[in-house]
Amino acid sequence: MTAAATTLRTEAAPGLWLRACAGLVAAASLAAVVSGTTGAGGAHRVLAALAGPPLAALLLSSLLAHRRLVAPAAATGVLLLAAALAPTGPAHLSLAALALAAAVALSAASLRGEPVPAGAWRDYLTLTKPRIMVLLLLTGACGAAVGAHGRPSAALLTVTLVGLGLACGGAAALNHVLDRDIDRLMGPRTAARPVASGRLPAPRALEFGLALSAGSFTLLAATANLLTAVLALVGNLFYVVVYTGYLKRRGPQNIVLGGAAGAVPPLVGYAAATGSVAVPALWLFALVCLWTPPHFWALALLLKEHYAKAGVPMLPVVKGDRATVRRILGYTLVLVAASVVPVATGTFGLLYLGAALALGGVFTALAWSLLRAPSRRGAATVFHYSLLYLALLFVAAALDPLV
């Protein structure tokens, strides 16, 4: 965890997002108690489980920022767990009633403290990094289409993309919190971000990110399946904890390993459509992993001075431009070669093969041109084309079963 993550504690009142989590815990606890007294066994267990994700978000936020809420949040969690483990009968009902009382007390405690302005809605939207999210959602939708052989259910696809969007937005918001120290050093673009600029207090962004993450898990588990919810959560945690919290500041291979976080959305989409993760989904995951280094290193060439000023060891900063463009070409060649292998294994067909060869040929030519004559313009061209490459390749994979 970065040093920036250790300065979040505040005596101010929790914001709307954390209060909403506390309210959801109390509402789910009440609904579970009521359903338990009426004998609705299955519904009773589902309602009780719904308290888990918002309570987890509230407990984590309390540990990092609102320490006075730790005790009531922990007590609520312990009582809910004890009620879940207790056999049906008076003991179970008594523990459930105590858990409800603790949840209500937790909700009341979340209303106390010095008021802090909520912040502008535009800043909250910025926290979710919507431009990056578009590509993530596209790969998720294409993963669902591949799993459903080109015909995913519209209703399932909608809730999956909403849940995935919540997970991506939550992870992005937490990234703003953890990276606010280096954002202030990387030029006017990042220094103007809501948390780095001080327009939005870090605890508010933390609460927002955790609330979105909890909402994603609840929605996907309830409407898709548990595997889909777990995969979205794993991608969220990998990006926030492993990449942002550790790898990003450790060395030039950060994006090679950290790119796995951005490769999770197609797994989420595929799991939503099929309830499993099979070979086609793993190929999509691998393609994004291989695509991420040349894509991100091209961007790093453009922002080399900014990364150096912030002390972030991106490849151009550590190894120089020449080594970076060689790596870009090398990874591009591996990516293009890997993109045609699924056709040989029977995973995808001719439409996908044509797209992979055509798009990969252009990508290779641009990377080769950048190696021969490194320039900011060439790096920008590779970066922007890489976005188009991945989008069109995944669309071809999604449409291939229909041909």
Sequence and secondary structure as in RCSB ss.txt:
>XXXX:A:sequence
MTAAATTLRTEAAPGLWLRACAGLVAAASLAAVVSGTTGAGGAHRVLAALAGPPLAALLLSSLLAHRRLVAPAAA
TGVLLLAAALAPTGPAHLSLAALALAAAVALSAASLRGEPVPAGAWRDYLTLTKPRIMVLLLLTGACGAAVGAHG
RPSAALLTVTLVGLGLACGGAAALNHVLDRDIDRLMGPRTAARPVASGRLPAPRALEFGLALSAGSFTLLAATAN
LLTAVLALVGNLFYVVVYTGYLKRRGPQNIVLGGAAGAVPPLVGYAAATGSVAVPALWLFALVCLWTPPHFWALA
LLLKEHYAKAGVPMLPVVKGDRATVRRILGYTLVLVAASVVPVATGTFGLLYLGAALALGGVFTALAWSLLRAPS
RRGAATVFHYSLLYLALLFVAAALDPLV
>XXXX:A:secstr
  GGGG     B   HHHHHHHHHHHHHHHHHHHHHHTT HHHHHHHHHHTHHHHHHHHHHHHHT GGGHHHHHH
HHHHHHHHHHS TTHHHHHHHHHHHHHHHHHHHHTT SB      HHHHHHHT HHHHHHHHHHHHHHHHHHTTT
   HHHHHHHHHHHHHHHHHHHHHHHHHTHHHHTTS HHHHTSHHHHTSS HHHHHHHHHHHHHHHHHHHHHHT 
HHHHHHHHHHHHIIIIIIITTGGGT TTHHHHHTTGGGHHHHHHHHHHHSS  HHHHHHHHHHHHHHHHHHHHHH
HHTHHHHHHHT   HHHHH HHHHHHHHHHHHHHHHHHHHHHHHTTSS HHHHHHHHHHHHHHHHHHHHHHHS  
HHHHHHHHHHHHHHHHHHHHHHHHGGG 
